Structures are given as structure tokens and as C-alpha cells.
Amino acid sequence: MTYQPDARLTTRACLMTAPSGIRRAPEIVTPGFESNRRYLNQPMQFQVRFERVDQVQSKSRDRIIPLPQQTESAIVADREFNGLNIAQAYLGDSAIRSVKVDPASVNRQITELRSGRQLISIVTGRNTETPSRDRFIATEVTNQYFRSTNQPYFNQVETTTAYHHLPSPDSGIQAWQITAIYLSPQDPDYFKALDKPVALYRYRLQLKPI
């Protein structure tokens, strides 16, 4: 894959469609799955942004797009910018107070809702693979903690995204993303599900430079 740095580092428009959501454990009803039903088969559009960092910095950050034959830098996602835009696309601009990355840990992100609820996301693992010059696969595991006035809710999310750089310079990048939701050991239904996901979501992503 040949990258033109100036073109690849600009903000990109992302069109996301969630064509399917499957509850893998029908006897377990999670708050997230029920509330996400209305988003299935609904396209959402938002902006995402990437930046270039050196390899030392990139080891602790999101390495989303590889730089073939590049040993001194990598392109990573802007977590605050992307997190805010995705949250606003889901919930609406007025629902989100802020999305911040913990300055003490780039793997810890805090989303504040105007309702007083809070989502804390902590990345616990990442892996990447480049099967060919125009394809790239990234997997990320995140622990999520939903804090509200009611009882807190925990889960674990595994997201795998397969990116494909389209041949036309104006076509951008296409991707399929699968998100698996697992219960945390703190959940009372944990031993019913064990290491099996309780829900799966499949998304189609289209990223184009703007």
C-alpha cells in the first residue's frame, strides 16, 4: 500500500452502518443490547482523525493504519476527537458533555454524559496484522465501566476491524468491523456466559478524505 502522508493525515469522513446485532445468549438480557436495538441498520456519519507519531509513542496508542517501509513513525487515531464524534453520532450533540483521554494513561478514556452518567473505557490489549499491502487488521480489547446513580455496570469489548485500501485514490478505505461483548466477572450472570460473548455487532465502515 502506498501512502501519501499529507493526504492520509487529514480528517476523514466515516459512514458507518450496523447491519446486524445478534444476542448470543438469549437468556441474558444486557442493558447495552436492548438500548442499541434502535441503531441497527441505521447509517451514521461522523468525522475521524489520525496523526503521525514516532514508534516509541505509538506503542502505547492506537495504531490504526500501518506505514509500510516506515520504521520511524506510525499513524494513530486521535482518541478524543474520534470518541467525541462517534458518541455524538450515536446519542446526539446535546447528550455528550465531554470525551477525554486520561493524561496519566492514554489507554484510559472517560466519556461524560449530560445526564450525569459516565463511561470509563480502558484498553487492555491490542494486536495488528498486515496480510497484504492493501489490507490491515486491528484488534482491541477494552474494559468498560458504566457509572451512574444506579448500580454500576461492567463489560468487556473485543473489536476486530479489517481495513481495505481501495485502488482509486478518491475511494478511501473500506472496513468491516465485528464487536463482541463479554460480561465481566462482576456481573451476576457471568458464570452463565463464561468466555462466550453475549452480543455480537457487525459494522461496515467507509472512510474518505475530506
Phi, psi and chi 1 to 4 in degrees:
 res  aa     phi    psi   chi1   chi2   chi3   chi4
   1 MET       -  129.8 -171.6 -171.9  -56.8      -
   2 THR  -100.4  125.1  -59.0      -      -      -
   3 TYR  -108.9  137.1  -77.5   97.3      -      -
   4 GLN  -102.4  106.8  -59.7  174.2    9.9      -
   5 PRO   -50.3  -47.4  -27.6   35.5      -      -
   6 ASP   -61.7  -40.8  -68.1  -18.7      -      -
   7 ALA   -72.7  -32.6      -      -      -      -
   8 ARG   -82.7  -17.7  -62.8  -65.6 -177.9 -102.7
   9 LEU   -95.4   -3.5  -67.1  178.4      -      -
  10 THR   -76.5  166.5   55.7      -      -      -
  11 THR   -64.0  143.6  -57.7      -      -      -
  12 ARG  -122.5  149.1  -51.7  179.4   79.0   88.3
  13 ALA   -88.2  134.0      -      -      -      -
  14 CYS  -119.1  123.9  178.8      -      -      -
  15 LEU  -104.7  118.6  176.7   63.8      -      -
  16 MET  -118.3  132.9 -179.7  178.0   74.1      -
  17 THR  -124.8  132.4  -55.2      -      -      -
  18 ALA  -105.1   88.2      -      -      -      -
  19 PRO   -72.8  -19.1   26.9  -33.0      -      -
  20 SER  -153.4  146.6   61.5      -      -      -
  21 GLY  -141.2  127.6      -      -      -      -
  22 ILE  -121.3  128.4  -56.8  172.4      -      -
  23 ARG   -87.8  108.7 -167.9  163.7   67.9 -164.9
  24 ARG   -76.7  -21.8  -65.3  -62.3  -58.5  -87.2
  25 ALA  -123.6   86.5      -      -      -      -
  26 PRO   -57.0  -27.1  -22.0   32.3      -      -
  27 GLU   -77.5   -9.9   71.4  -80.5    7.8      -
  28 ILE  -110.4  117.7  -59.4  174.3      -      -
  29 VAL  -104.7  111.6  179.5      -      -      -
  30 THR   -97.4  147.0   62.2      -      -      -
  31 PRO   -58.9  -37.0  -22.2   31.9      -      -
  32 GLY   -65.0  -43.2      -      -      -      -
  33 PHE   -64.9  -44.6 -172.2   88.4      -      -
  34 GLU   -63.4  -41.2  -66.7  -56.4  -46.8      -
  35 SER   -73.7  -20.9   62.5      -      -      -
  36 ASN   -88.1   -5.9  -75.9  -24.6      -      -
  37 ARG   -55.2  -39.7  -76.9 -175.7 -177.6  -85.3
  38 ARG   -69.7  -13.7   64.8 -177.2 -176.8  -85.8
  39 TYR   -90.2  -11.9  -60.0  122.1      -      -
  40 LEU   -65.0  137.6  -61.4 -179.0      -      -
  41 ASN    63.8   17.5  -62.2  -53.9      -      -
  42 GLN  -109.7  117.7  -61.3  -62.8  -41.1      -
  43 PRO   -70.9  144.1   25.6  -32.9      -      -
  44 MET  -130.8  141.9  -62.1 -178.3 -174.0      -
  45 GLN  -123.6  135.0 -169.2  162.3   -1.6      -
  46 PHE  -156.8  171.5   47.8   86.6      -      -
  47 GLN  -101.2  145.7  -67.3 -177.5    1.8      -
  48 VAL  -129.9  155.3  -67.6      -      -      -
  49 ARG  -137.0  145.7 -172.3  164.1   64.4 -163.4
  50 PHE  -125.8  157.8  -57.5   93.9      -      -
  51 GLU  -141.7  157.1   57.4 -175.6  -26.7      -
  52 ARG   -93.8  131.9 -174.0 -171.4  -60.3  -83.2
  53 VAL  -133.2  162.5  -61.0      -      -      -
  54 ASP   -75.4  166.8   60.9   44.0      -      -
  55 GLN   -63.7  -31.5  -68.9  -73.0    8.0      -
  56 VAL   -65.0  -44.8  173.9      -      -      -
  57 GLN   -66.8  -38.8  -69.3  176.5  -55.9      -
  58 SER   -67.7  -19.9   70.5      -      -      -
  59 LYS   -63.4  -26.0  -70.5 -180.0  179.9  178.9
  60 SER  -109.6   15.4   61.4      -      -      -
  61 ARG  -131.2 -178.5  -55.3 -175.4   66.5  173.0
  62 ASP   -75.2  111.6  -82.2  -19.0      -      -
  63 ARG   -97.9   99.4 -170.7  173.4 -179.6 -150.6
  64 ILE   -97.7  -42.7  -61.4  -61.0      -      -
  65 ILE  -119.3  125.4  -61.4  179.3      -      -
  66 PRO   -78.7  157.9   32.9  -36.2      -      -
  67 LEU  -116.0   94.1  -73.1  176.7      -      -
  68 PRO   -58.4  141.3  -22.8   34.2      -      -
  69 GLN    59.2   26.7  -59.1  176.8   -6.3      -
  70 GLN  -121.8  118.9  173.3   62.6  -96.3      -
  71 THR  -108.5  -11.3   58.7      -      -      -
  72 GLU  -105.3  -12.1  -63.7 -178.5   -5.9      -
  73 SER  -149.7  165.1   62.8      -      -      -
  74 ALA  -145.5  161.3      -      -      -      -
  75 ILE  -103.1  127.8  -64.8  177.9      -      -
  76 VAL  -127.3  161.5  -59.0      -      -      -
  77 ALA   -78.2  145.5      -      -      -      -
  78 ASP   -83.8   99.2 -175.6  -31.0      -      -
  79 ARG   -64.0  -41.9  -67.1 -176.8   68.0   83.6
  80 GLU   -66.9  -48.7  -75.6 -170.9    2.2      -
  81 PHE   -61.0  -49.0 -179.1   88.6      -      -
  82 ASN   -68.0  -42.1  -62.4   -9.0      -      -
  83 GLY   -61.6  -41.4      -      -      -      -
  84 LEU   -64.9  -45.9  176.8   61.8      -      -
  85 ASN   -66.8  -38.3  -74.7  -24.1      -      -
  86 ILE   -67.7  -42.8  -66.8  171.1      -      -
  87 ALA   -63.2  -41.0      -      -      -      -
  88 GLN   -68.0  -34.1  -71.1  177.5  -23.6      -
  89 ALA   -65.8  -37.3      -      -      -      -
  90 TYR   -73.9  -50.2  -95.2  103.5      -      -
  91 LEU  -106.5  -12.8  -57.4  175.8      -      -
  92 GLY    98.7  149.4      -      -      -      -
  93 ASP   -59.1  -38.1  -66.2   -1.3      -      -
  94 SER   -74.7  -14.3   61.2      -      -      -
  95 ALA   -83.8  -20.1      -      -      -      -
  96 ILE  -103.9  125.5  -52.9  -60.3      -      -
  97 ARG   -84.5  -46.8 -176.2 -178.4  -58.6  -82.7
  98 SER  -167.5  158.6   66.4      -      -      -
  99 VAL  -130.9  118.8  176.3      -      -      -
 100 LYS  -129.7  143.9  -61.4  -66.8 -176.6 -178.7
 101 VAL   -94.9  131.3  172.0      -      -      -
 102 ASP   -60.6  120.1 -172.1  -20.3      -      -
 103 PRO   -61.8  -20.9   20.9  -31.7      -      -
 104 ALA   -85.2  -15.0      -      -      -      -
 105 SER  -156.3  112.1  172.5      -      -      -
 106 VAL   -69.0  -11.3  -65.2      -      -      -
 107 ASN   -88.9    0.2  -69.1  -43.0      -      -
 108 ARG  -115.0  119.2 -172.4  172.9 -174.3  -94.0
 109 GLN  -121.2  137.2 -179.9  173.8  -64.2      -
 110 ILE  -120.7  122.3  -56.9  171.0      -      -
 111 THR  -108.5  120.7  -58.8      -      -      -
 112 GLU  -103.4  126.0  -61.4  -85.8   -0.2      -
 113 LEU   -98.0  151.3  -55.9 -177.8      -      -
 114 ARG   -68.6  -17.0  -64.7 -167.7 -177.2  -83.2
 115 SER   -75.0   -8.1   63.1      -      -      -
 116 GLY   100.5   -9.7      -      -      -      -
 117 ARG   -78.4  158.5  -68.6 -178.0  -63.8  172.3
 118 GLN  -139.9  137.1 -173.5 -178.1   70.3      -
 119 LEU  -116.2  121.2  167.8   62.1      -      -
 120 ILE  -108.5  121.6  -59.3  173.6      -      -
 121 SER  -116.0  126.6  -56.7      -      -      -
 122 ILE  -124.0  116.2  -57.7  174.0      -      -
 123 VAL   -74.5  124.2  178.0      -      -      -
 124 THR  -110.1  -11.6   60.4      -      -      -
 125 GLY  -165.3  148.0      -      -      -      -
 126 ARG  -142.8  152.5  -67.9 -170.9 -178.2   93.5
 127 ASN  -153.1  150.3 -161.1    9.1      -      -
 128 THR  -136.6  157.1   61.3      -      -      -
 129 GLU  -150.3  140.4 -178.7 -179.3  -11.9      -
 130 THR  -121.4   88.7  -51.9      -      -      -
 131 PRO   -69.4  -23.8   21.6  -30.5      -      -
 132 SER  -155.9  173.6   64.5      -      -      -
 133 ARG   -67.7  -20.9  -69.1 -175.6   61.0   83.2
 134 ASP  -113.1   13.4   61.6  -11.2      -      -
 135 ARG  -133.2  145.1  -64.7 -179.1 -176.1  -84.6
 136 PHE  -148.3  134.0 -179.5   65.1      -      -
 137 ILE  -120.6  132.1  -59.0  172.1      -      -
 138 ALA  -130.4  136.9      -      -      -      -
 139 THR  -125.9  137.6  -61.8      -      -      -
 140 GLU  -137.1  136.8 -176.1  173.5  -89.7      -
 141 VAL  -113.2  129.5  177.9      -      -      -
 142 THR  -132.0  135.3  -55.3      -      -      -
 143 ASN   -92.7  129.6  -72.0  -24.6      -      -
 144 GLN  -115.4  137.1  -67.4 -174.7  -25.2      -
 145 TYR  -128.2  113.7  171.1   37.8      -      -
 146 PHE   -95.8  116.0  -62.8   87.2      -      -
 147 ARG  -110.3  127.6 -178.6 -175.3  -65.6  168.0
 148 SER  -148.1 -171.6   66.8      -      -      -
 149 THR   -71.9  -21.3   55.8      -      -      -
 150 ASN   -89.3 -165.6  -61.4  -38.6      -      -
 151 GLN   -66.3  132.4 -177.1  176.9   -5.0      -
 152 PRO   -61.2  155.2  -20.1   31.7      -      -
 153 TYR  -129.2  134.3  179.7   72.4      -      -
 154 PHE  -119.4  147.9  -57.0   83.6      -      -
 155 ASN  -158.6  174.5   65.4   19.7      -      -
 156 GLN  -123.4  137.1 -174.0  177.9   74.2      -
 157 VAL  -122.5  127.8  179.6      -      -      -
 158 GLU  -113.3  119.5 -180.0 -179.8  -20.4      -
 159 THR  -117.4  123.8  -57.9      -      -      -
 160 THR  -119.5  126.6  -60.5      -      -      -
 161 THR  -125.8  127.9  -50.3      -      -      -
 162 ALA  -107.2  110.6      -      -      -      -
 163 TYR   -94.3  144.0  -62.4   89.4      -      -
 164 HIS  -134.3  115.8  176.4 -150.8      -      -
 165 HIS   -79.3  116.3 -173.8 -103.4      -      -
 166 LEU   -72.8  150.5  -59.1  175.8      -      -
 167 PRO   -65.4  -33.5   21.3  -32.8      -      -
 168 SER   -77.0  133.5  170.5      -      -      -
 169 PRO   -57.8  -29.4  -22.4   32.5      -      -
 170 ASP   -89.9   -6.4  -62.0  -33.2      -      -
 171 SER   -79.0  -26.6  -61.3      -      -      -
 172 GLY    80.0 -142.2      -      -      -      -
 173 ILE  -125.4  135.8  -64.4  171.3      -      -
 174 GLN  -113.5  146.8 -172.4  177.2   77.3      -
 175 ALA  -149.8  150.8      -      -      -      -
 176 TRP  -114.5  135.8  -75.5   98.7      -      -
 177 GLN  -128.1  133.3 -175.7  177.5   87.6      -
 178 ILE  -119.5  126.8  -64.9  178.0      -      -
 179 THR  -115.7  123.7  -61.1      -      -      -
 180 ALA  -109.7  131.3      -      -      -      -
 181 ILE  -106.1  125.4  -48.5  -63.7      -      -
 182 TYR  -117.0  147.9  -62.2   84.4      -      -
 183 LEU   -77.9  148.1  -62.9 -178.2      -      -
 184 SER   -87.4  161.9   75.3      -      -      -
 185 PRO   -59.6  -20.2  -26.4   35.7      -      -
 186 GLN   -76.4  -15.3  -66.9   91.7  -20.2      -
 187 ASP   -76.0  135.0 -165.3  -71.6      -      -
 188 PRO   -62.6  -20.5   18.4  -30.7      -      -
 189 ASP   -95.3    9.9  -70.2  -37.7      -      -
 190 TYR   -55.9  -43.7  173.7   75.3      -      -
 191 PHE   -75.6  -11.1  -71.3  101.5      -      -
 192 LYS   -77.5  -36.2  -66.1 -179.2 -178.3  178.5
 193 ALA   -95.5  -34.5      -      -      -      -
 194 LEU    52.8 -123.9  -67.2  178.3      -      -
 195 ASP   -95.0   16.4   59.1  -12.9      -      -
 196 LYS   -97.7  141.0  -63.1  179.9 -179.5  178.7
 197 PRO   -68.3  144.7   24.4  -33.3      -      -
 198 VAL   -91.3  -14.6  -66.1      -      -      -
 199 ALA  -155.0  147.0      -      -      -      -
 200 LEU  -128.6  139.2  -71.7  173.9      -      -
 201 TYR  -126.8  142.3  -60.9   94.8      -      -
 202 ARG  -124.0  123.9 -172.6  168.9 -176.6 -106.5
 203 TYR  -118.8  151.5  -56.6   89.5      -      -
 204 ARG  -115.8  128.0 -179.5  174.2 -179.5  -94.5
 205 LEU  -117.5  140.5  -50.4  175.8      -      -
 206 GLN  -129.4  120.6  -67.9  176.4  -73.7      -
 207 LEU  -115.3  124.9  -67.8   88.4      -      -
 208 LYS  -130.8  142.4  -66.1 -174.9  178.2 -178.2
 209 PRO   -66.5  145.4   22.2  -31.4      -      -
 210 ILE  -128.6      -   55.8  175.2      -      -
